[in-house]
C-alpha cells in the first residue's frame, strides 16, 4: 500500500501552452494547466459540466516532451503526486501552492 499513499491520476486538456523554464546544465521544468470536466444532472434534470483546473509540474525529460509536443487543447493523462509548497510574493505576502508533480505523461490526442 505504500505505493499509493500519495498518487494522483488525471486525464484532461491543456488550458495553455506549457510554460518552460531552463536552469543550469540543461535542466528544464514545465508548468502545465490541466482542465478536467465532470458531467452530471442536477436536481432539475439539467446537464451540468464542472471544470476543475490543476497545476502540474514536470521536470527533466518530461519537461522536454511537454515543450516539444504539447499545445493548448492537447488531451493528456498524467500520473504523479501532490506537492505542497509556500513562498513569499513580491508584496511580502506568504502564498501557498498545491500542484501535481508528474512522473508519467501520456499524450492522448492523436497527431494530425
C-alpha positions in Angstrom: 0.0 0.0 0.0 3.0 2.4 0.3 3.0 2.9 -3.5 -0.5 4.5 -3.5 -0.3 6.8 -0.4 0.3 10.0 -2.5 -0.8 9.2 -6.0 -2.7 11.4 -8.5 -4.0 10.4 -11.9 -5.6 12.9 -14.2 -7.0 12.9 -17.7 -7.7 16.3 -19.1 -6.9 19.0 -21.6 -4.2 21.7 -21.5 -5.5 25.2 -21.0 -2.5 26.8 -22.5 0.9 26.2 -24.0 3.3 24.7 -21.3 5.5 27.3 -19.6 9.0 26.0 -19.9 12.0 27.3 -17.8 15.6 26.2 -18.3 18.2 26.0 -15.5 21.9 25.5 -15.5 23.3 22.4 -17.1 20.3 22.0 -19.5 17.7 21.1 -16.8 14.2 22.1 -17.6 10.8 22.4 -15.8 7.4 22.6 -17.4 4.3 24.2 -15.8 1.1 22.9 -17.2 -2.5 23.9 -16.5 -4.8 20.9 -17.0 -8.6 21.0 -17.0 -10.8 18.0 -16.0 -14.5 18.0 -16.5 -17.2 16.3 -14.6 -20.7 15.9 -16.1 -23.8 15.2 -14.1 -27.5 16.1 -14.0 -28.7 18.5 -11.3 -31.9 18.2 -9.3 -33.9 19.7 -12.2 -32.6 17.1 -14.6 -30.3 19.7 -16.4 -26.9 18.6 -17.7 -24.2 20.4 -15.7 -20.4 20.4 -16.5 -18.0 21.4 -13.8 -14.4 22.1 -14.7 -11.5 21.8 -12.3 -8.1 23.3 -13.1 -5.0 21.5 -11.9 -1.4 22.9 -11.8 1.1 20.3 -12.9 4.9 20.5 -12.8 7.1 18.2 -15.0 10.9 18.1 -14.7 13.7 16.8 -16.9 12.7 14.5 -19.7 9.0 15.1 -19.2 9.5 18.9 -19.5 11.4 18.3 -22.8 8.5 16.2 -24.1 6.0 18.9 -23.0 8.0 21.6 -24.7 8.2 19.6 -27.9 4.8 18.0 -28.3 2.2 19.8 -26.1 0.0 22.6 -27.3 -3.2 24.2 -25.9 -6.1 21.8 -26.0 -3.9 18.6 -26.1 -5.5 15.8 -24.1 -3.1 14.2 -21.7 -3.0 11.5 -19.0 -0.8 12.4 -16.0 0.3 10.4 -13.1 2.2 11.9 -10.2 2.0 13.0 -6.6 0.7 16.1 -4.8 3.2 18.6 -3.7 2.5 21.5 -1.2 4.9 24.4 -1.1 4.9 28.0 0.0 6.7 31.2 -0.9 6.7 34.9 -0.2 5.5 37.1 -3.1 6.8 40.5 -4.2 4.4 42.2 -1.8 5.7 40.2 1.1 2.6 38.0 1.4 3.0 34.3 2.1 1.4 32.2 -0.7 0.6 28.5 -0.6 0.5 26.3 -3.7 -0.7 22.7 -4.2 0.4 21.1 -7.5 0.8 17.7 -9.1 4.4 16.7 -9.7 4.2 14.5 -12.8 6.2 11.3 -13.0 4.4 10.0 -16.1 2.8 11.7 -19.0 0.9 10.2 -21.9 -0.3 12.2 -24.8 -3.9 11.1 -25.7 -4.6 13.5 -28.6 -4.0 11.9 -32.0 -1.4 13.6 -34.2 -3.0 15.4 -37.1 
